[in-house]
């Protein structure tokens, strides 16, 4: 199943809307990304019960649903994260390059004297 950013995902616990977190899959009705649940559980070692202690608006079913969605769509979710990181890196590089071009030569990088 390809993650479509212009359509909600049909799942009891996961949805994707362009207006919420850039279309990344989130727990339904929240801005908590599936990726965030994966990080808390798989990378930080928190149990689903600990996750709902951090996010009291979630249920155990929400956490398990988000994890199931992640495992079923791992490649697509990780591709979205990599694309977001690449965009952030590009924007940071462009900002640094712009700051170098606007250096006034007097130590106040980025300021323009008129």
SVG drawing of the C-alpha trace seen along z (x, -y; Angstrom):
<svg xmlns="http://www.w3.org/2000/svg" viewBox="-11 -53 46 59">
<polyline fill="none" stroke="black" stroke-width="0.4" points="0.0,0.0 1.5,-3.3 1.1,-6.1 -0.9,-8.8 -0.4,-12.3 -3.7,-13.6 -5.9,-11.0 -6.5,-9.7 -5.3,-6.2 -8.1,-3.8 -7.1,-2.4 -8.9,-2.5 -5.8,-4.1 -3.7,-5.7 -4.5,-8.5 -2.6,-10.7 -3.7,-14.2 -1.8,-16.9 -2.7,-19.4 -1.3,-17.3 2.4,-16.8 3.0,-17.2 0.9,-14.1 3.1,-11.8 1.1,-8.9 -0.2,-9.9 -2.3,-8.3 -5.8,-9.2 -7.1,-12.5 -3.6,-13.5 -0.4,-15.0 1.6,-12.1 3.4,-10.5 3.7,-6.7 7.4,-7.4 7.4,-8.9 5.7,-5.8 8.2,-3.6 11.1,-5.6 9.7,-5.5 9.1,-1.7 11.8,-0.2 14.7,-2.6 14.2,-3.8 12.8,-0.6 9.6,-2.0 6.6,0.3 3.2,-0.6 2.1,-1.3 5.0,-3.7 4.2,-5.4 0.6,-6.1 1.9,-7.5 3.8,-10.1 0.8,-10.6 -2.3,-10.2 -4.6,-11.0 -3.6,-7.6 -4.9,-4.2 -3.0,-0.9 -4.9,-0.1 -3.6,-3.4 0.0,-2.5 -0.3,1.1 -2.1,-0.1 0.7,-2.7 3.3,0.0 1.5,2.5 1.2,-0.2 4.9,-1.0 5.8,2.7 3.5,3.1 4.8,0.0 8.3,-0.4 9.9,-1.2 7.4,-3.9 7.5,-5.5 11.3,-5.5 11.4,-7.0 9.2,-9.9 11.5,-10.5 14.6,-10.4 13.0,-12.8 12.2,-15.2 15.7,-15.0 17.1,-15.6 14.9,-18.7 16.0,-20.0 19.7,-19.5 19.2,-21.3 17.4,-24.2 20.1,-24.5 22.9,-24.5 21.0,-27.1 20.6,-29.3 24.3,-29.0 25.2,-29.9 22.9,-32.9 24.5,-34.0 27.9,-33.9 26.8,-35.9 25.3,-38.7 28.4,-39.0 29.1,-42.7 32.8,-42.0 32.7,-43.6 31.8,-40.5 28.0,-41.0 27.2,-38.1 23.8,-38.3 23.2,-42.0 22.7,-44.3 23.6,-48.0 21.6,-50.4"/>
</svg>
